[in-house]
Amino acid sequence: MTDTQAHAHGQSHGHADSRDHSHEHDVDHNHSHAHGHDHGHGHGHDHNHEFKGSLKALLVTFSMTATIFVAQVIGGLISGSLALLSDAMHMLSDSTGMLIAMTALFIGRKAATPRATYGYRRVEVIAAMINALVVTGVVASIVYNAIKRFGADYEIQTGMMLIIAIIGLLANGIGALILMKRQNDSLNMKGAYLHVLSDLLGSVAVIIAGIIIRFTGWTHADSIASLIIAAMVLPRALGLLKDSVSVLLNRVPKDIDAEEIMETLEALPHVQAAHDLHVWTTDGNDPLATCHIVVAESVHTDCDVLDAVQAALREFGIEHSTIQLERPAHINHEMVCD
């Protein structure tokens, strides 16, 4: 477990009394084993429940989204509504994204190996990034075609446009409710929820445009609805892209302050200094941390220091950490990273 690993690693640098060290290691090992067993069991159960819930939500929503996509394409071609076709293109990207998301869920469950020590949860982050890129491309296409239509004369069959848009609104509403409960499972699920929510808003825009055209004959409302859909979708897509890239770059999660963590660790009893702190996440949800802690020479038992450091990290939401404990003299034997 992490505690044992960190303690053993820290003890290999600069301790003199081997008998005391052996005793300390055994104490820490027993403490870590008990803690690790309880935490691991619950953690594994949570992940299994999370997987089943996420997969079921994606399957149901994918079925509805794919069906509405086919209906919107047929309806858009017959009615002549660009807004309906634009929403259909978005539905297509959502359906593809959900297939990617489901694939990523299965791959992400693969156990860690000696060649993939972190496992495969990051595949879900890659899937979220692909989703964001696809949606951004769809938005660009919608804007291009909407602008082309301004100044042109065209006819739209509002009856079919409204019927299909209302069906899409109901389906997207159900899908949004299903995915809303799972959106915090991972960046992947957040991306799927984002797509369905934007589809829901898009259906509303199409309905409003259909009503305006039906009662006024002003067909430019269709192009304006397309631009509104694009304006709603783009910021969310770019936000998801930014979050995904941040995870892939191993940046500190946005809700964690690394400087505050460093100050907290250095303020702990018997800690002379802390350095080489790294905080990141592999899946966008669970933060990880590594750090070197310089322990005062007067301290004879490192277990209490190690426990205090990991307890402090848990206050920041970091459950998994690797801590290297060092004596002051060890600073001359390593290169410290700023």
HELIX and SHEET records of a PDB file:
HELIX    1   1 THR A    2  GLN A   11  1                                  10    
HELIX    2   2 SER A   18  SER A   79  1                                  62    
HELIX    3   3 LEU A   82  GLY A  108  1                                  27    
HELIX    4   4 ARG A  122  ARG A  149  1                                  28    
HELIX    5   5 THR A  158  MET A  180  1                                  23    
HELIX    6   6 LEU A  187  THR A  216  1                                  30    
HELIX    7   7 HIS A  220  LEU A  248  1                                  29    
HELIX    8   8 ALA A  258  GLU A  266  1                                   9    
HELIX    9   9 CYS A  303  GLU A  315  1                                  13    
HELIX   10  10 PRO A  328  HIS A  333  5                                   6    
SHEET    1   A 3 VAL A 271  THR A 281  0                                        
SHEET    2   A 3 PRO A 287  VAL A 295 -1                                        
SHEET    3   A 3 HIS A 320  GLU A 326  1                                        
END                                                                             
